[in-house]
Amino acid sequence: MNLNVDNFQDKTLYEQVADRIQRLIAEGTLQVGDRLPSVRRLHKQLSVSISTVLEAYRLLEDQGLIEARPQSGYFVKRASLIHLEEPQDSTQPQQQAPIEVSLAFRVSNHMRHSDRVNLGAAVPGTELLPIATLNRLMGQVIRANADDVHAYQASKGCEPLRHEAAKRLMDAGCSVTPGEIVVTNGTTEALHLSLRAVTCPGDTVAIESPTYYGLLEALESLHLKALEIPTHPKEGICLENLEAALQARKVTACALVSNFSNPLGSCMGDRKKQQLVELLNRYELPLVEDDIYGELQFEGSRPKAIKAFDTEGRVLYCTSVSKTLSPGLRVGWAVAGRYQVKVEQLKMSLNWMTSVASQLTVAAFLSNGGFDRHLRHLRRAYQSQLHRTSQAICEWFPAETRVSRPEGGYVLWLEMPPSFDAMELYEEASQHNISIAPGIMFSPSGSYQNCFRLNCGIPWSEEVHQAIQKLGYLSKRQLAARMLGMEDSRIV
Ligand SMILES: Cc1ncc(COP(=O)(O)O)c(C=O)c1O
């Protein structure tokens, strides 16, 4: 076996070893059931340490590609490929739906209960977050700025954080100065401020369908109407449908999640991002871009933001560290282009500023806490969790199940046959202390009753595996009951 290891990639040695083996599996050189070279043999062959080989094998195990058999070595695993279909494009009727999100509010509160296996709320497992480092940095920050952390500071945020945020935005293809950044209480506030800056109550906002329910909550609280635009599970919002909607009616703004969206996991390609910006310019339409998952790609470099293509300042870019560092610190930012002053004023009038201790802690982590190393670890963990969950779905769910294949982030979208009722599954799963996010939460018109979203942000465990198995069983039972014409699947 030829396993030349590249020394110059932006990957650790063991990741490079794992990559090579992964490629040999993908190309069919190593087939299901084949034994991998022993750890000692590979160590000699590649001139890498034993622990490097062990780490590489552990990574491949985490990805579900190989398995260790006691006293026999490592073998290529069965069923390493996800064989279920992907969800279909959404085909929403284009109506301006009045938004009613009380269900989303009730369900999202319920999903967060600590006694549940949380496959509902899209939250990262605390085990994956650098909590000890953040706490240490926060202590240092408070000691070093004992008075400042208790004083009013500039509404647009602390300079060190805006400086770090501007640096990170370079990876997303955006060249912005620290002065163009407004620090917010998470992405949620950035979205609210941005929407308020470009709309008035009663206006219509074009959104992806399905879309993140927090965006629907924001639209509702601002008395805005939503216009659902069909969305592709891999490529995001359909530009032809968006343009047709813009021609047919008055739309004041568009709002979407550009990279590894929630709930579909879609990620728009660069060409499409460029075309979208051209469309915005033609129709003089502002776009609220939520890029909260943009740094969580599994392979290659971070996808660009739509903002990177924005030459006329029409994109209001929103993000936070909630999915990478800490949802609890409530630190995010907006880059609002031509609407910047308005966003700053709104921030000031709403809550003056974001907690200084939180801002400076995040700034300290971004500048010297090893953020890139942490991100590499996090991406691998999310990828492996997502992969294992997908495999368990293949194993336990009905064959008709369609499941998304995101290339970043940590949520999966499942589409069941049309007769399926995800609310019924949600109620039943709750009784087994498992939470899921039913599809109708993601649509103001109540579509997607046969779909649901699963959170893969929490580390894989036997408990999670059993929860997926249980959901698969409940889904099969419900479909069997439907086939027999029964309303209540518990009879089957
Ligand atoms: C797409 C999207 N935007 C925004 C948020 C909320 O972000 P934050 O906690 O930074 O307010 C979430 C959280 O799940 C999300 O999935």
The ligand as an SDF file (V2000), in Angstrom:
LIG
                    3D

 16 16  0  0  0  0  0  0  0  0999 V2000
  -29.4380   29.8590   11.9990 C   0  0  0  0  0  0  0  0  0  0  0  0
  -29.3490   30.3770   13.3960 C   0  0  0  0  0  0  0  0  0  0  0  0
  -29.2810   31.7070   13.6190 N   0  0  0  0  0  0  0  0  0  0  0  0
  -29.2110   32.2020   14.8550 C   0  0  0  0  0  0  0  0  0  0  0  0
  -29.2260   31.3880   15.9700 C   0  0  0  0  0  0  0  0  0  0  0  0
  -29.1660   31.9950   17.3330 C   0  0  0  0  0  0  0  0  0  0  0  0
  -27.8780   32.4770   17.5450 O   0  0  0  0  0  0  0  0  0  0  0  0
  -27.4230   33.2290   18.8810 P   0  0  0  0  0  0  0  0  0  0  0  0
  -27.4650   32.2380   19.9880 O   0  0  0  0  0  0  0  0  0  0  0  0
  -26.0610   33.7020   18.5690 O   0  0  0  0  0  0  0  0  0  0  0  0
  -28.3750   34.3430   19.1130 O   0  0  0  0  0  0  0  0  0  0  0  0
  -29.2870   29.9960   15.7930 C   0  0  0  0  0  0  0  0  0  0  0  0
  -29.3370   29.0970   16.9510 C   0  0  0  0  0  0  0  0  0  0  0  0
  -29.7300   27.9660   16.8770 O   0  0  0  0  0  0  0  0  0  0  0  0
  -29.3560   29.4870   14.4780 C   0  0  0  0  0  0  0  0  0  0  0  0
  -29.4120   28.1570   14.2350 O   0  0  0  0  0  0  0  0  0  0  0  0
  1  2  1  0
  2  3  1  0
  2 15  2  0
  3  4  2  0
  4  5  1  0
  5  6  1  0
  5 12  2  0
  6  7  1  0
  7  8  1  0
  8  9  2  0
  8 10  1  0
  8 11  1  0
 12 13  1  0
 12 15  1  0
 13 14  2  0
 15 16  1  0
M  END
$$$$
